Amino acid sequence: MYPEYPAPADPRPDGAGTVAPALETRELTKVYDGANAVNAVSLSVPAGSLYGLVGANGAGKTTLLSMATGLLRPTHGSVFIDGHNVWSDPVGARGRVGLLPDGPTMSEALPGRIALRYVGVLQGLAPEVADARADDLMGVFDIAGSADKPVSSYSAGMKKKIGLAAALIHSPSLLVLDEPLEAVDPVSAVTIREILTRFTVTGGTVILSSHSMSLIEQICTHVAILNRGTLVVSGDTAQVRAGTSLESILVDTVGKTPDPGGLGLDWLGSAPPTDRDDR
């Protein structure tokens, strides 16, 4: 019903220098109402990589990431984080992850600084350390001016930034981010990209889901494409692109949209009717 697979290599380097993947999924499957939302996905994310996950709406990206981080139990398969099984060793696995999910990440009734402090303490930080890191992160993300305001009053972009701060506060080894730049202003987007790149350079690993093909191409060392829950291709970004663009590959993979000229929208853009009833 729910078979487990052997753990990968020990995450600590051994005499041969082998290191477990930062994240590994094995035959990961989720079935809803008899249909596979995610279909036997086996994916290996190298430690130190910046890994992009792309696909059309409904491709299964969020479901895959939710299972990979322990938020959603798979119908079948296993997940390992730094060699730790997410389900049989949840403390060892999940404590290594910083997560920015598709949705609220904290109590929005709390002021931003207090909300971050709360997340930090729950992740095992001493209160004074959590306070200092919260101030650092809010300063970097340019939301320090709203530190004492409830998160519910933040704009969509500010909520995204404080969510990312919450994912970073305990200094995880793996960041899993669902659309991290959605609704974020261009200046903050540059800052976030620099932080993510620096994070991997210093030994961390980032997995991010995004609809921005240009973002994936610019910053991701590796990429995987999902289509209707199935892993189509994965690997080094340059090799997956194979001299073309990720956008072209994605369109070819999922199938092109109908020709707008054949959609029956001849009325769109035409002059407004002169006999409109303005009553």
C-alpha positions in Angstrom: 0.0 0.0 0.0 2.7 2.4 1.0 6.1 0.8 0.4 9.3 2.4 1.6 12.5 2.4 -0.3 16.1 2.1 1.1 17.7 5.4 2.2 20.3 6.9 -0.1 23.9 7.3 0.9 24.7 8.8 4.3 24.5 12.6 3.9 27.9 13.0 5.5 30.9 12.6 3.1 32.4 9.2 3.5 35.8 7.9 2.6 34.8 7.9 -1.1 33.4 11.4 -0.9 29.8 10.5 -1.7 27.1 12.8 -0.4 23.4 12.1 -0.4 21.2 14.3 -2.6 19.7 17.3 -0.8 16.3 16.0 -1.8 15.4 12.6 -3.4 11.9 11.4 -4.3 11.4 7.8 -5.3 8.3 6.8 -7.3 6.4 9.6 -5.5 2.7 9.4 -6.4 -0.5 11.1 -5.2 -3.9 9.9 -6.3 -7.1 12.0 -6.0 -10.4 10.5 -7.0 -8.8 7.8 -9.0 -6.5 10.1 -11.0 -2.8 10.6 -10.5 -2.1 14.2 -9.6 1.6 13.2 -9.3 2.6 10.0 -11.1 5.7 8.0 -9.9 8.1 11.0 -9.9 11.7 10.0 -9.1 13.8 13.1 -8.8 17.3 13.7 -7.4 18.3 17.2 -6.4 22.1 17.7 -6.0 23.3 19.4 -2.8 24.4 23.0 -3.6 22.1 23.3 -6.6 19.5 25.9 -7.4 16.8 23.7 -8.9 13.9 25.0 -10.9 10.5 23.1 -11.1 8.3 24.2 -14.0 5.1 23.2 -15.7 1.7 24.5 -16.7 -1.1 25.1 -14.2 -2.2 21.8 -12.8 1.0 20.0 -13.7 1.4 18.8 -10.1 4.2 21.2 -8.9 2.6 22.3 -5.7 1.4 18.7 -4.9 4.9 17.4 -5.5 6.5 20.0 -3.2 3.9 19.5 -0.5 4.7 15.7 -0.4 8.5 16.4 -0.6 8.4 18.6 2.5 6.0 16.5 4.6 2.9 18.6 4.3 1.0 15.9 2.3 1.4 12.2 2.6 2.0 10.4 -0.7 -0.2 7.6 -1.9 3.0 5.8 -2.8 6.7 6.3 -2.7 9.3 7.9 -0.5 11.1 11.1 0.1 14.6 11.7 1.6 16.1 15.0 2.7 19.9 14.8 3.2 19.4 11.1 3.5 16.6 11.3 6.2 13.3 9.8 5.4 10.6 12.5 5.6 8.0 10.1 7.1 10.0 7.7 9.2 12.4 10.3 10.5 10.3 13.5 10.4 12.4 15.5 12.9 15.7 14.7 11.2 14.3 15.6 7.8 11.9 18.5 8.2 14.2 20.5 10.5 16.6 20.9 7.6 14.0 22.6 5.4 12.9 26.2 5.0 9.5 26.3 3.2 7.6 29.0 1.4 4.4 27.3 0.4 1.5 28.4 -1.8 -0.5 30.1 0.9 -0.1 31.7 4.4 3.0 30.7 6.4 2.2 32.3 9.7 -0.5 33.8 11.8 -1.4 37.1 10.0 -2.9 38.6 13.2 0.5 39.0 14.7 2.9 41.9 13.9 5.6 41.0 11.5 8.5 41.0 13.9 6.6 38.9 16.5 5.4 36.4 13.8 9.0 35.9 12.7 10.2 35.5 16.3 7.5 32.9 16.8 8.6 30.9 13.8 12.2 31.1 14.8 11.5 29.8 18.4 9.4 27.0 17.0 12.4 26.1 14.9 14.6 25.8 18.0 16.2 29.2 18.1 16.7 31.0 21.4 14.3 34.0 21.6 17.1 36.6 21.5 18.6 34.9 18.4 15.2 34.8 16.7 14.7 38.5 17.4 18.1 39.4 16.0 17.5 37.4 12.9 14.0 38.7 12.4 15.4 42.3 12.4 18.1 41.3 10.0 15.7 39.7 7.6 13.1 42.4 7.7 15.8 45.0 7.0 17.2 43.0 4.0 13.7 42.6 2.6 12.8 46.2 3.1 9.8 45.6 5.4 11.3 46.8 8.7 9.1 49.8 8.6 6.1 47.5 9.0 7.6 45.3 11.6 5.1 46.3 14.3 2.0 46.1 12.0 -0.1 42.9 11.7 0.9 40.7 8.7 -2.8 40.9 7.6 -2.2 44.6 6.7 0.7 43.7 4.4 0.5 43.9 0.6 0.7 40.6 -1.4 4.4 41.3 -2.1 5.2 42.0 1.5 3.5 38.8 2.6 5.6 36.9 0.1 8.8 38.6 1.5 8.0 37.9 5.2 7.1 34.3 4.2 10.6 33.9 2.6 12.1 35.5 5.8 10.3 32.8 7.8 11.7 30.1 5.6 15.3 31.5 6.1 15.2 32.4 9.8 16.5 29.0 11.1 19.3 28.8 8.5 18.1 25.6 6.8 20.2 23.5 4.5 17.3 23.2 1.9 14.9 25.9 0.8 11.7 24.9 -1.0 10.0 27.9 -2.5 6.6 28.0 -4.4 6.6 31.1 -6.6 9.0 33.1 -4.5 8.8 36.2 -6.7 5.1 36.3 -7.3 3.7 39.9 -6.6 7.2 41.1 -5.5 8.4 44.4 -6.9 11.4 44.4 -9.3 13.9 45.9 -6.8 13.0 43.3 -4.1 13.1 40.6 -6.8 16.8 41.4 -7.5 17.5 41.2 -3.7 15.8 37.8 -3.4 17.7 36.4 -6.4 21.0 37.5 -4.9 20.1 35.9 -1.6 19.2 32.6 -3.2 22.4 32.6 -5.3 24.5 33.4 -2.2 22.6 30.7 -0.2 23.7 28.0 -2.7 27.3 29.3 -3.0 27.6 28.9 0.8 26.5 25.3 0.7 22.7 25.4 0.7 20.3 24.0 -1.8 17.2 25.8 -3.3 14.2 24.2 -5.1 11.9 26.7 -6.5 8.7 26.5 -8.5 8.0 29.3 -10.9 6.1 30.2 -14.1 8.9 32.7 -15.0 11.0 30.9 -17.5 13.5 33.8 -17.6 14.0 33.5 -13.9 14.7 29.7 -14.1 17.1 30.2 -17.0 19.0 33.0 -15.3 19.5 31.6 -11.9 18.8 27.8 -11.8 21.7 25.3 -12.3 19.2 22.5 -12.8 15.6 22.2 -13.9 12.7 19.7 -14.1 9.6 19.9 -16.2 6.3 18.3 -15.1 3.3 17.7 -17.3 0.1 16.3 -15.9 1.8 14.9 -12.9 4.6 13.2 -14.8 8.3 14.1 -14.9 9.1 14.8 -18.5 12.7 15.8 -18.3 15.2 16.8 -15.6 18.9 17.7 -15.4 21.4 20.5 -15.9 19.6 23.6 -17.2 21.9 24.1 -20.2 21.5 20.4 -21.2 17.7 20.5 -20.8 17.5 23.7 -22.9 19.7 22.1 -25.6 20.3 25.4 -27.4 16.7 26.6 -27.3 14.6 28.2 -24.5 12.8 26.6 -21.6 9.6 28.3 -22.7 9.8 26.6 -26.1 10.4 23.2 -24.5 7.6 23.7 -22.1 5.1 24.7 -24.8 6.2 21.7 -27.0 5.8 19.5 -23.9 2.3 20.5 -22.8 1.0 21.2 -26.3 0.3 24.6 -27.8 -2.8 26.6 -26.9 -5.5 26.9 -29.6 -5.1 29.5 -32.3 -6.9 32.7 -31.0 -8.2 33.2 -34.5 -10.2 30.0 -34.2 -11.8 30.6 -30.8 -14.9 32.4 -32.0 -14.0 35.7 -30.4 -14.6 37.8 -33.5 -16.5 40.4 -31.4 -13.4 41.1 -29.2 -12.0 44.5 -30.0 -14.9 45.5 -32.3 -16.6 48.8 -32.1 -19.1 49.1 -29.2 -22.8 48.7 -30.3 -24.6 51.9 -31.0 -27.9 50.6 -29.7 -26.7 49.8 -26.2 -29.4 50.1 -23.6 -27.9 52.6 -21.1 -30.9 52.6 -18.7 
